[in-house]
Amino acid sequence: MSGQDSIEATGRQSASAEGAGNWQRLRRAFGLGASLLVGAGLVFAAGFGWFASHVSHLATPSDPQKADAIIVLTGGQSRLDAAMELLETGKGDRLLISGVHPSATRRQLQHALGGDKRLFACCVDLDRTALDTIGNAEESAKWVHNHAYSSVILVTNNYHMPRSLLEMGRLLGKAKLEPYPVVNTNLDNGGWLTKPEALRVLFTEYNKYLLALARGVLPLKPTPDGITLAEGAANPAR
């Protein structure tokens, strides 16, 4: 073999070895990526299982302790009925209904809820500004601060309670929150696994709960088009 042939053979061997090394590195990278995806999927699934089990075991307190006030987040008649019953039985001195549709009048709302008209007139406040759970927390925090309340009973559905407590807890300062979960469907003993609609609601709420947790780390801001970074993070000071 001539010297030139020897050089060319060596070059081919070197290129072949380099190509094999690149392929091995690529395979390892793909393997690592696949492992991370599988791991993340397992963590996500396990988290959902915990969330669904936790929510399904939340029960409505039979005799909650008295608080300064009551806050109910709109989203169902059963929530409103439960909040009014708490007010009527003296579990709180005043009630805030957060997230009332702007077109709903006080008379319409009182008629829908029934109960004591005088109690509704004197002791029920309406928040028409909040459009979502974050808005509920912001408007509720203003109300609690303005009245200097130190303890509040929070009324919402069981599946909505973890996220509501998370958002409220960030803004209500030292005010103590007493959860009052309203249960429309009994999902004990894994019943949510056999009810497609319940499974859908829980899965949707779980994803919203994860986003709420992420907002505690990243300054995420909900918009009509989805989730975006808040202005302060999108335009950092130079």
C-alpha positions as CSV (number, residue, x, y, z in Angstrom):
1,M,0.0,0.0,0.0
2,S,1.4,3.4,-1.0
3,G,1.8,6.2,1.5
4,Q,-1.1,8.1,-0.1
5,D,-3.4,5.1,0.1
6,S,-2.5,4.6,3.8
7,I,-3.3,8.3,4.5
8,E,-6.7,8.0,2.8
9,A,-7.5,4.7,4.7
10,T,-6.6,6.3,7.9
11,G,-8.8,9.3,7.1
12,R,-11.7,7.1,6.3
13,Q,-11.3,5.2,9.5
14,S,-11.1,8.4,11.5
15,A,-14.3,9.8,9.8
16,S,-16.1,6.5,10.4
17,A,-15.1,6.5,14.0
18,E,-16.2,10.1,14.4
19,G,-19.5,9.4,12.7
20,A,-20.1,6.4,15.0
21,G,-19.2,8.6,18.0
22,N,-21.7,11.2,16.9
23,W,-24.4,8.6,16.4
24,Q,-23.7,7.2,19.9
25,R,-24.0,10.7,21.5
26,L,-27.2,11.3,19.5
27,R,-28.6,8.0,20.7
28,R,-27.7,8.9,24.3
29,A,-29.3,12.3,24.0
30,F,-32.5,10.8,22.6
31,G,-32.5,8.2,25.3
32,L,-32.0,10.8,28.0
33,G,-34.8,13.0,26.5
34,A,-37.2,10.0,26.3
35,S,-36.4,9.1,29.9
36,L,-37.1,12.6,31.1
37,L,-40.4,12.7,29.2
38,V,-41.4,9.4,30.7
39,G,-40.4,10.6,34.1
40,A,-42.3,13.8,33.8
41,G,-45.3,11.9,32.5
42,L,-45.2,9.6,35.6
43,V,-44.9,12.6,37.9
44,F,-47.8,14.4,36.2
45,A,-50.0,11.3,36.4
46,A,-49.1,10.6,40.0
47,G,-49.8,14.3,40.9
48,F,-53.2,14.0,39.2
49,G,-54.0,10.9,41.1
50,W,-53.1,12.6,44.4
51,F,-55.1,15.7,43.4
52,A,-58.2,13.7,42.4
53,S,-58.1,11.6,45.6
54,H,-57.6,14.7,47.8
55,V,-60.5,16.6,46.2
56,S,-62.8,13.6,46.3
57,H,-62.3,13.2,50.0
58,L,-63.0,16.8,50.9
59,A,-66.3,17.0,52.9
60,T,-68.6,19.8,53.8
61,P,-68.1,20.7,57.5
62,S,-71.2,19.9,59.5
63,D,-70.7,22.6,62.0
64,P,-67.9,25.1,61.0
65,Q,-66.5,27.5,63.5
66,K,-67.8,31.1,63.3
67,A,-65.7,33.5,61.3
68,D,-65.8,37.3,60.8
69,A,-67.2,36.9,57.3
70,I,-68.0,34.6,54.4
71,I,-66.9,34.7,50.8
72,V,-68.5,32.6,48.1
73,L,-67.2,32.3,44.6
74,T,-69.9,32.1,42.0
75,G,-70.2,29.1,39.7
76,G,-73.2,27.2,40.9
77,Q,-76.5,27.5,42.8
78,S,-75.3,25.1,45.5
79,R,-72.4,27.3,46.4
80,L,-74.7,30.3,46.8
81,D,-77.2,28.4,48.8
82,A,-74.5,27.1,51.2
83,A,-73.1,30.6,51.7
84,M,-76.5,32.0,52.5
85,E,-77.2,29.3,55.0
86,L,-73.9,30.0,56.7
87,L,-74.9,33.7,56.9
88,E,-78.4,32.9,58.2
89,T,-77.0,30.6,60.9
90,G,-74.6,33.3,62.2
91,K,-71.4,31.6,61.0
92,G,-70.3,35.0,59.6
93,D,-71.5,38.6,60.0
94,R,-71.2,39.5,56.4
95,L,-71.2,37.8,53.0
96,L,-69.3,38.7,49.8
97,I,-70.6,37.0,46.6
98,S,-67.6,37.3,44.2
99,G,-67.9,37.1,40.5
100,V,-71.6,38.2,40.0
101,H,-72.5,38.8,36.4
102,P,-72.7,42.5,35.7
103,S,-76.3,42.2,34.4
104,A,-77.6,40.5,37.5
105,T,-79.5,42.8,39.9
106,R,-79.6,42.5,43.6
107,R,-83.3,41.8,43.5
108,Q,-82.8,39.0,41.0
109,L,-80.0,37.5,43.1
110,Q,-82.0,37.7,46.3
111,H,-85.0,36.1,44.6
112,A,-82.9,33.3,43.3
113,L,-81.4,32.7,46.8
114,G,-84.6,33.2,48.8
115,G,-84.1,33.6,52.5
116,D,-84.4,36.6,54.6
117,K,-84.7,39.8,52.5
118,R,-83.6,42.0,55.3
119,L,-80.5,39.9,55.9
120,F,-79.7,40.0,52.2
121,A,-80.2,43.8,52.1
122,C,-78.0,44.5,55.2
123,C,-75.3,42.0,55.1
124,V,-74.6,40.8,51.5
125,D,-72.0,42.6,49.2
126,L,-71.7,41.9,45.5
127,D,-68.5,41.8,43.5
128,R,-69.2,42.3,39.8
129,T,-65.5,42.8,38.8
130,A,-64.0,39.3,39.1
131,L,-64.0,37.2,36.0
132,D,-61.9,34.2,37.2
133,T,-60.3,32.8,40.4
134,I,-57.5,35.3,40.3
135,G,-60.0,38.1,40.1
136,N,-62.0,36.6,42.9
137,A,-58.8,36.6,45.1
138,E,-58.0,40.2,44.2
139,E,-61.5,41.6,44.9
140,S,-61.9,39.5,48.0
141,A,-58.6,40.7,49.3
142,K,-59.8,44.3,48.9
143,W,-63.0,43.5,50.7
144,V,-61.3,41.7,53.6
145,H,-58.8,44.6,54.0
146,N,-61.5,47.3,53.9
147,H,-63.4,45.6,56.7
148,A,-60.3,44.5,58.6
149,Y,-61.5,40.9,58.9
150,S,-59.2,38.4,60.4
151,S,-61.1,35.2,59.6
152,V,-63.1,34.2,56.6
153,I,-65.1,31.1,55.5
154,L,-64.4,30.4,51.9
155,V,-67.2,28.6,50.0
156,T,-66.7,27.0,46.6
157,N,-66.9,23.5,45.1
158,N,-64.6,20.8,46.4
159,Y,-62.7,20.4,43.1
160,H,-62.2,24.2,43.0
161,M,-61.1,24.6,46.6
162,P,-57.3,23.8,46.3
163,R,-56.8,26.5,43.7
164,S,-59.0,29.0,45.4
165,L,-57.1,28.6,48.7
166,L,-53.8,29.0,46.8
167,E,-54.9,32.2,45.1
168,M,-56.6,33.6,48.2
169,G,-53.8,32.8,50.5
170,R,-51.4,34.8,48.4
171,L,-53.4,38.0,48.8
172,L,-55.4,37.9,52.0
173,G,-52.3,38.4,54.2
174,K,-52.8,37.3,57.8
175,A,-56.5,36.7,57.5
176,K,-57.3,33.1,58.3
177,L,-59.2,31.1,55.6
178,E,-61.6,28.4,56.6
179,P,-62.5,26.1,53.7
180,Y,-66.1,25.2,53.2
181,P,-66.1,22.8,50.2
182,V,-69.5,22.2,48.5
183,V,-69.9,18.6,47.3
184,N,-72.3,18.1,44.4
185,T,-71.2,14.5,43.4
186,N,-69.8,12.0,45.9
187,L,-66.5,10.7,44.4
188,D,-65.2,8.8,47.4
189,N,-63.4,5.4,46.8
190,G,-62.2,6.4,43.3
191,G,-65.7,7.1,42.0
192,W,-64.1,9.8,39.7
193,L,-62.5,7.0,37.7
194,T,-65.9,5.7,36.5
195,K,-67.5,9.1,35.8
196,P,-66.2,10.6,32.6
197,E,-67.6,14.1,33.3
198,A,-66.1,14.1,36.8
199,L,-62.8,12.9,35.4
200,R,-62.8,15.7,32.8
201,V,-63.6,18.4,35.4
202,L,-60.9,17.1,37.8
203,F,-58.3,16.9,35.0
204,T,-59.1,20.4,33.8
205,E,-58.9,21.8,37.4
206,Y,-55.6,19.9,38.0
207,N,-54.0,21.7,35.1
208,K,-55.3,25.0,36.3
209,Y,-53.9,24.2,39.7
210,L,-50.5,23.5,38.3
211,L,-50.6,26.8,36.4
212,A,-51.5,28.5,39.7
213,L,-48.5,26.9,41.4
214,A,-46.3,28.0,38.5
215,R,-47.4,31.6,38.9
216,G,-45.8,31.5,42.3
217,V,-42.5,30.9,40.6
218,L,-42.9,32.6,37.2
219,P,-44.8,35.9,36.8
220,L,-47.5,34.3,34.5
221,K,-50.6,36.3,33.6
222,P,-53.8,34.8,32.1
223,T,-55.1,36.5,29.0
224,P,-58.0,35.8,26.6
225,D,-55.5,34.2,24.3
226,G,-53.9,32.0,26.9
227,I,-51.0,32.4,29.4
228,T,-48.3,34.9,29.0
229,L,-45.5,36.5,31.0
230,A,-46.5,39.6,33.0
231,E,-45.1,42.9,31.6
232,G,-42.5,43.2,34.3
233,A,-40.9,40.0,33.3
234,A,-41.4,40.4,29.6
235,N,-39.7,43.8,29.7
236,P,-37.1,43.7,32.4
237,A,-35.3,46.9,33.4
238,R,-32.2,47.6,31.4
